[in-house]
């Protein structure tokens, strides 16, 4: 019974990954890719200070996006799970949360440009009310814009698994805590947050893995002034440096797997599955 799924898994996941690993050891020049077995791609990649700076920049984007999506996602999930009693209203509010996903990521990112630009709606409104006297330059084509767009794009990935975990919490536990004099913060800290950890872990895996490999958001929202690992790989592919891009992809894959492994060791998400 598992043979068909195993074949699909092997053809569409294992084989492409093995191909990338093999190509990462090949050589290349300006015109050709040369099948070989060399370590220069990895030695150049790991020995370059630019690579480490790009990874630090990528980790910064992932950490900031994770922190903001966790805060927003947990708050929204908590409201839906414990304050919205009607199943109908829960479905309606979930549909409202998914409305941005009815359009492509690029369109949603581009929509920020006329809002955050030097002559955009936000700057015009702030100057019109006298709060500022000159446009804020950091709003667009900056790290702020990249993180803002990532949070906008991926918050729902945090909301859904956390909400699913919260809906599984036995409400009698919360009632028992209140009966024993626990405050709202104590209940949140000792009951809701621990029992929501599987959902938090799943949402964190979704957000971190997507942001670590993202390059479109960085390219558009930073205006080419910032870099990420995904953007580095995209640029290498654009210059037909496929072995170098494959080596970068392998290192990124290992990095993401280490992060996911650390999250799985902290939280047993099998309770969620």
C-alpha positions in Angstrom: 0.0 0.0 0.0 2.8 2.4 0.7 4.7 1.6 -2.6 3.0 4.2 -4.8 3.6 7.0 -2.2 7.2 5.8 -1.7 7.8 6.0 -5.5 6.3 9.5 -5.7 8.4 10.6 -2.7 11.5 9.2 -4.3 10.9 10.6 -7.8 9.9 14.1 -6.8 12.0 14.7 -3.7 14.8 12.3 -3.2 16.1 12.2 -6.8 16.1 16.0 -7.2 17.9 16.5 -3.9 20.5 13.9 -4.9 20.9 15.6 -8.2 21.6 18.9 -6.5 24.1 17.3 -4.2 25.9 15.7 -7.2 26.0 18.9 -9.2 27.4 20.9 -6.3 30.6 19.0 -6.7 30.9 19.8 -10.4 33.2 22.4 -11.9 32.2 25.2 -14.3 33.6 28.1 -16.3 32.1 31.0 -18.2 30.6 28.7 -20.8 30.4 25.2 -19.6 29.4 22.9 -16.7 32.1 20.3 -16.2 31.2 17.0 -14.5 33.8 16.4 -11.9 34.3 15.8 -8.2 35.8 18.9 -6.6 35.4 20.7 -3.3 36.1 24.2 -4.6 32.5 25.3 -4.6 32.1 24.5 -0.9 35.6 25.8 0.1 34.9 29.1 -1.7 31.4 29.4 -0.3 32.3 28.6 3.3 35.5 30.5 3.2 34.0 33.8 2.0 33.2 36.5 4.5 30.4 37.6 2.2 28.7 34.2 2.7 28.7 34.6 6.5 27.3 38.1 6.2 24.5 37.0 3.9 23.6 34.1 6.3 23.6 36.6 9.3 21.3 38.8 7.3 19.0 35.9 6.4 18.9 34.8 10.1 18.0 38.3 11.0 15.1 38.3 8.6 14.0 34.9 9.8 14.2 35.8 13.5 12.4 39.1 13.2 9.7 37.6 11.0 9.3 34.7 13.4 9.0 36.9 16.5 6.4 39.2 14.9 4.4 36.4 13.3 4.4 34.5 16.6 3.1 37.5 18.5 0.4 38.4 16.0 -0.5 34.7 15.3 -0.8 33.8 18.9 -3.0 36.8 19.7 -5.3 36.1 16.7 -5.5 32.4 17.5 -6.2 33.1 21.1 -9.0 35.5 20.2 -10.6 33.0 17.8 -10.3 30.1 20.1 -11.4 31.6 23.4 -13.4 34.7 22.6 -15.3 33.7 19.5 -17.8 31.1 20.6 -19.8 30.7 17.4 -18.4 28.2 14.9 -19.9 30.3 12.1 -18.1 33.4 13.2 -14.9 31.4 13.5 -15.2 30.3 9.9 -16.1 33.8 8.8 -13.1 35.3 10.6 -10.8 32.6 9.2 -12.0 33.5 5.7 -11.2 37.1 6.4 -7.7 36.1 7.3 -7.3 34.2 4.1 -8.5 37.0 1.8 -4.9 38.2 1.1 -4.0 34.8 -0.1 -6.5 35.2 -3.0 -3.8 37.2 -4.8 -0.2 36.3 -5.5 2.6 37.2 -3.2 4.2 39.6 -5.7 1.0 41.6 -6.0 0.7 41.8 -2.2 4.3 43.0 -1.9 3.9 45.5 -4.7 0.9 47.0 -3.0 3.2 48.2 -0.1 5.3 50.3 -2.5 2.8 53.2 -3.0 2.0 53.1 0.7 5.5 53.1 2.1 7.3 55.2 -0.6 8.9 58.6 -0.1 5.9 60.2 -1.6 3.6 57.4 -0.5 0.3 57.5 1.4 1.9 57.0 4.9 4.5 59.7 4.5 1.9 62.1 3.1 -0.5 61.4 6.0 2.2 61.8 8.6 3.4 65.1 7.1 -0.1 66.3 6.6 -0.9 65.9 10.3 2.4 67.6 11.3 3.9 64.5 13.0 6.9 64.6 10.7 8.4 67.4 8.5 10.2 65.3 5.9 9.5 61.8 4.5 10.8 58.8 6.4 13.4 57.1 4.2 13.5 53.7 6.0 9.9 52.7 5.2 10.7 51.4 1.8 13.7 49.6 0.2 15.1 48.7 3.6 15.2 45.8 6.0 12.1 47.2 7.7 10.2 46.8 4.4 11.5 43.2 4.0 10.4 42.2 7.4 7.1 44.0 7.1 6.3 42.2 3.9 7.3 38.8 5.3 5.1 39.3 8.3 2.2 40.2 6.1 2.8 37.2 3.9 3.4 34.5 6.5 1.4 35.4 9.6 -1.4 33.0 8.7 1.1 30.1 8.7 1.4 30.8 12.4 -2.2 31.4 13.1 -3.6 28.1 11.8 -1.5 25.6 13.7 -1.7 27.6 17.0 -5.4 27.9 16.7 -5.7 24.1 16.1 -3.7 23.4 19.3 -5.8 25.8 21.3 -9.0 24.3 20.1 -7.8 20.9 21.5 -7.3 22.4 25.0 -9.8 21.0 27.5 -11.7 24.0 28.7 -12.2 22.3 32.1 -8.5 22.9 32.8 -9.0 26.6 32.4 -12.1 26.5 34.6 -10.2 24.6 37.3 -7.4 27.1 37.2 -9.9 30.0 37.7 -11.6 28.1 40.5 -8.2 27.8 42.2 -7.6 31.6 42.0 -5.3 31.7 39.0 -5.2 35.0 37.2 -5.6 35.3 33.5 -1.9 35.7 33.0 -1.1 32.7 35.2 -3.6 30.6 33.2 -2.1 31.8 30.0 1.5 31.0 31.2 0.9 27.7 32.9 -1.9 26.1 30.8 -2.5 27.7 27.4 1.1 28.4 26.3 2.4 24.9 27.3 -0.5 23.1 25.6 -0.1 25.3 22.5 3.6 24.5 22.0 3.0 21.9 19.3 1.1 24.4 17.2 3.8 27.1 17.9 6.5 24.6 16.8 4.7 23.8 13.6 4.0 27.4 12.8 7.6 28.3 13.5 8.9 25.6 11.1 6.6 26.9 8.4 7.6 30.5 8.8 11.4 30.0 9.3 11.8 27.5 6.4 9.9 29.8 4.0 11.8 33.0 5.0 15.2 31.3 4.9 14.7 30.3 1.3 12.8 33.4 0.2 14.4 35.8 -2.4 11.5 37.6 -4.2 10.6 39.6 -1.0 14.2 40.6 -0.4 14.7 41.6 -4.0 11.6 43.7 -4.3 11.3 45.2 -0.8 14.9 46.0 -0.3 15.4 47.5 -3.7 18.5 45.4 -4.2 20.2 46.9 -1.2 20.1 43.8 1.0 20.9 40.1 0.3 19.7 36.7 1.5 20.8 33.2 0.9 17.8 32.6 -1.5 18.7 35.7 -3.4 22.3 34.6 -3.6 21.2 31.3 -5.1 18.9 33.1 -7.6 21.7 35.3 -8.7 24.1 32.4 -9.2 21.4 30.6 -11.3 21.0 33.8 -13.3 24.7 33.8 -14.1 24.5 30.1 -15.1 26.8 29.1 -12.1 24.7 26.0 -11.4 27.3 24.1 -9.4 27.9 27.1 -7.1 24.1 27.5 -6.8 23.8 23.8 -6.0 26.5 24.1 -3.2 24.7 27.1 -1.8 21.4 25.2 -1.8 22.9 22.2 -0.1 24.4 24.4 2.7 21.0 26.1 3.1 19.2 22.8 3.2 21.5 21.5 6.0 21.1 24.8 7.9 17.3 24.6 7.7 17.3 20.9 8.7 19.4 21.8 11.8 16.9 24.5 12.8 13.9 22.1 12.3 15.7 19.4 14.2 16.3 21.8 17.1 12.6 22.8 17.1 11.5 19.1 17.1 13.7 18.3 20.0 12.2 21.2 22.0 8.6 20.2 21.3 7.0 16.9 20.6 4.7 17.8 17.6 3.5 14.2 17.3 0.8 15.3 19.8 -0.4 17.6 17.1 -0.5 15.0 14.3 
